[in-house]
Amino acid sequence: MVQQKIVIKVQVRCDKCRSKAMETAADTDGVISVSLQGKYKDTVVVTGDGVDSASLAKRLGKKLGHASLETVEEMKEKPGVDNGETKG
């Protein structure tokens, strides 16, 4: 499957809310990496393979009070990456 980048805006009030957002996103099937971005660290950026973005946003909303799905985009392969193939 193709990797995707999912951006979800969440309502965070404290550091505990931020860690709860990270744990919830990391526990989702197919997630490869999770990070918090933005001025107030209120945007969860998830990279994964086959992640259900609507389900993830719903889970984050239940845990944190509010979450809105901002973007979902496919990650393009970087040029020069040989995907494990060897020359010769």
Secondary structure as GFF3:
##gff-version 3
##sequence-region A 1 88
A	DSSP	beta_strand	3	10	.	.	.	ID=ss1
A	DSSP	alpha_helix	15	26	.	.	.	ID=ss2
A	DSSP	beta_strand	31	37	.	.	.	ID=ss3
A	DSSP	beta_strand	43	49	.	.	.	ID=ss4
A	DSSP	alpha_helix	53	64	.	.	.	ID=ss5
A	DSSP	beta_strand	67	74	.	.	.	ID=ss6
###
